[in-house]
Amino acid sequence: MNETLNILLVEDDPDDIELMEDALKGSKIFYTLETIKQGDQVIPHLEQSPQKPDIIILDLNLPRIHGREILKSLKDSLRLKHIPVVILTTSSAKKEMEYCINNGADEYLIKPVTMDGFSKIISSIIFIAKRSFN
């Protein structure tokens, strides 16, 4: 991929942010990474930003607004619904997975706890993002 992949990471855990950054650096892709740590800032930020991300990586357990509400707002918005959303969370609850997929998430991934695990996640994210370039 020659294009720069613009990624919005919605995550409040500093360790997970660092693991994601390290995994992206090791992926050999061109990217920009923007991080938002509080759920209530996501939609206002996206509505005001002139450049939309190519993909959103969304945690569910966030301060102020839960990721489920953010996902629903994204997919209800005419301006934002086309952006692929990957849920990356610690929850393996079937009910949570079904909710996210039924409400427009492109993928539901459970957070790994190792660098190798995050590197594998990056491969899935790149694959989903590439589809949005086509």
C-alpha positions as a Markdown table, in Angstrom:
| # | Residue | x | y | z |
|---|---|---|---|---|
| 1 | Met | 0.0 | 0.0 | 0.0 |
| 2 | Asn | 1.6 | 3.3 | -1.1 |
| 3 | Glu | -1.1 | 5.5 | 0.5 |
| 4 | Thr | -0.7 | 6.7 | 4.0 |
| 5 | Leu | -3.2 | 5.0 | 6.3 |
| 6 | Asn | -4.9 | 7.5 | 8.6 |
| 7 | Ile | -5.9 | 5.7 | 11.8 |
| 8 | Leu | -8.0 | 7.0 | 14.6 |
| 9 | Leu | -7.4 | 5.0 | 17.8 |
| 10 | Val | -10.0 | 5.5 | 20.5 |
| 11 | Glu | -8.4 | 4.1 | 23.6 |
| 12 | Asp | -7.9 | 5.2 | 27.2 |
| 13 | Asp | -5.3 | 2.7 | 28.4 |
| 14 | Pro | -1.8 | 4.1 | 27.9 |
| 15 | Asp | -0.2 | 0.6 | 27.8 |
| 16 | Asp | -2.5 | -0.5 | 25.0 |
| 17 | Ile | -1.8 | 2.8 | 23.1 |
| 18 | Glu | 1.9 | 2.1 | 23.4 |
| 19 | Leu | 1.5 | -1.5 | 22.2 |
| 20 | Met | -0.5 | -0.3 | 19.2 |
| 21 | Glu | 2.1 | 2.3 | 18.3 |
| 22 | Asp | 4.9 | -0.3 | 18.6 |
| 23 | Ala | 3.0 | -2.8 | 16.5 |
| 24 | Leu | 2.3 | -0.2 | 13.8 |
| 25 | Lys | 6.0 | 0.9 | 13.7 |
| 26 | Gly | 6.9 | -2.8 | 13.1 |
| 27 | Ser | 4.3 | -3.2 | 10.3 |
| 28 | Lys | 6.3 | -1.3 | 7.6 |
| 29 | Ile | 3.2 | 0.6 | 6.5 |
| 30 | Phe | 2.9 | 4.4 | 6.0 |
| 31 | Tyr | 0.5 | 5.7 | 8.6 |
| 32 | Thr | -0.6 | 8.5 | 10.8 |
| 33 | Leu | -2.1 | 7.7 | 14.2 |
| 34 | Glu | -4.3 | 10.0 | 16.1 |
| 35 | Thr | -5.5 | 9.0 | 19.6 |
| 36 | Ile | -8.6 | 10.1 | 21.5 |
| 37 | Lys | -8.8 | 8.9 | 25.1 |
| 38 | Gln | -12.4 | 9.9 | 26.1 |
| 39 | Gly | -15.5 | 8.7 | 24.4 |
| 40 | Asp | -17.4 | 12.0 | 24.5 |
| 41 | Gln | -14.7 | 13.6 | 22.3 |
| 42 | Val | -14.9 | 11.2 | 19.3 |
| 43 | Ile | -18.0 | 12.4 | 17.4 |
| 44 | Pro | -17.3 | 16.2 | 17.9 |
| 45 | His | -13.7 | 15.6 | 16.7 |
| 46 | Leu | -14.7 | 13.8 | 13.6 |
| 47 | Glu | -17.5 | 16.2 | 12.7 |
| 48 | Gln | -15.0 | 19.2 | 13.0 |
| 49 | Ser | -12.0 | 17.5 | 11.3 |
| 50 | Pro | -11.6 | 18.2 | 7.6 |
| 51 | Gln | -9.8 | 14.9 | 7.0 |
| 52 | Lys | -11.6 | 11.7 | 8.1 |
| 53 | Pro | -9.6 | 8.7 | 9.2 |
| 54 | Asp | -9.4 | 5.7 | 6.9 |
| 55 | Ile | -10.2 | 3.4 | 9.8 |
| 56 | Ile | -11.3 | 3.8 | 13.4 |
| 57 | Ile | -10.0 | 1.4 | 16.1 |
| 58 | Leu | -12.5 | 1.6 | 18.9 |
| 59 | Asp | -12.3 | 0.3 | 22.5 |
| 60 | Leu | -15.6 | -0.3 | 24.2 |
| 61 | Asn | -14.8 | 0.6 | 27.8 |
| 62 | Leu | -14.1 | 4.3 | 27.7 |
| 63 | Pro | -14.6 | 7.2 | 30.1 |
| 64 | Arg | -17.7 | 9.3 | 29.6 |
| 65 | Ile | -19.4 | 7.5 | 26.7 |
| 66 | His | -19.3 | 3.7 | 26.1 |
| 67 | Gly | -17.9 | 2.5 | 22.8 |
| 68 | Arg | -21.3 | 1.0 | 21.8 |
| 69 | Glu | -22.8 | 4.5 | 21.8 |
| 70 | Ile | -19.9 | 5.8 | 19.8 |
| 71 | Leu | -20.3 | 3.0 | 17.2 |
| 72 | Lys | -24.0 | 3.7 | 16.9 |
| 73 | Ser | -23.5 | 7.4 | 16.5 |
| 74 | Leu | -20.8 | 6.8 | 13.8 |
| 75 | Lys | -23.1 | 4.4 | 11.8 |
| 76 | Asp | -26.1 | 6.7 | 12.2 |
| 77 | Ser | -24.1 | 9.7 | 10.7 |
| 78 | Leu | -24.3 | 10.2 | 7.0 |
| 79 | Arg | -20.9 | 11.8 | 7.0 |
| 80 | Leu | -19.2 | 9.2 | 9.1 |
| 81 | Lys | -20.9 | 5.8 | 8.5 |
| 82 | His | -18.6 | 4.9 | 5.6 |
| 83 | Ile | -15.5 | 4.8 | 7.9 |
| 84 | Pro | -14.5 | 1.2 | 8.8 |
| 85 | Val | -14.6 | 0.5 | 12.5 |
| 86 | Val | -12.7 | -2.2 | 14.2 |
| 87 | Ile | -13.7 | -2.9 | 17.8 |
| 88 | Leu | -10.6 | -3.8 | 19.9 |
| 89 | Thr | -11.6 | -4.6 | 23.4 |
| 90 | Thr | -11.0 | -7.0 | 26.3 |
| 91 | Ser | -14.6 | -8.3 | 26.3 |
| 92 | Ser | -15.2 | -11.7 | 24.8 |
| 93 | Ala | -18.9 | -11.6 | 25.7 |
| 94 | Lys | -21.0 | -13.0 | 22.8 |
| 95 | Lys | -23.7 | -10.4 | 23.5 |
| 96 | Glu | -21.1 | -7.6 | 23.1 |
| 97 | Met | -19.8 | -9.0 | 19.8 |
| 98 | Glu | -23.3 | -9.5 | 18.3 |
| 99 | Tyr | -24.2 | -5.9 | 19.3 |
| 100 | Cys | -21.2 | -4.4 | 17.6 |
| 101 | Ile | -21.4 | -6.5 | 14.4 |
| 102 | Asn | -25.2 | -5.9 | 14.1 |
| 103 | Asn | -24.6 | -2.1 | 14.5 |
| 104 | Gly | -22.0 | -1.8 | 11.8 |
| 105 | Ala | -18.6 | -2.8 | 13.2 |
| 106 | Asp | -16.4 | -4.2 | 10.4 |
| 107 | Glu | -14.5 | -6.5 | 12.9 |
| 108 | Tyr | -14.6 | -7.4 | 16.5 |
| 109 | Leu | -11.2 | -8.3 | 17.9 |
| 110 | Ile | -10.2 | -9.2 | 21.5 |
| 111 | Lys | -7.2 | -7.3 | 22.8 |
| 112 | Pro | -4.1 | -9.4 | 23.0 |
| 113 | Val | -1.7 | -8.9 | 25.9 |
| 114 | Thr | 1.6 | -9.3 | 24.0 |
| 115 | Met | 3.4 | -7.4 | 21.3 |
| 116 | Asp | 3.2 | -10.4 | 19.0 |
| 117 | Gly | -0.6 | -10.4 | 19.5 |
| 118 | Phe | -0.9 | -6.7 | 18.6 |
| 119 | Ser | 1.2 | -7.3 | 15.5 |
| 120 | Lys | -1.3 | -9.9 | 14.3 |
| 121 | Ile | -4.1 | -7.4 | 15.0 |
| 122 | Ile | -2.4 | -4.9 | 12.8 |
| 123 | Ser | -2.6 | -7.3 | 9.9 |
| 124 | Ser | -6.3 | -7.5 | 10.3 |
| 125 | Ile | -6.6 | -3.7 | 10.5 |
| 126 | Ile | -4.6 | -3.1 | 7.4 |
| 127 | Phe | -6.7 | -5.6 | 5.5 |
| 128 | Ile | -9.9 | -3.9 | 6.5 |
| 129 | Ala | -8.5 | -0.4 | 5.8 |
| 130 | Lys | -7.3 | -1.5 | 2.3 |
| 131 | Arg | -10.8 | -2.4 | 1.4 |
| 132 | Ser | -11.8 | 1.3 | 2.0 |
| 133 | Phe | -9.1 | 2.4 | -0.5 |
| 134 | Asn | -10.7 | 0.4 | -3.3 |
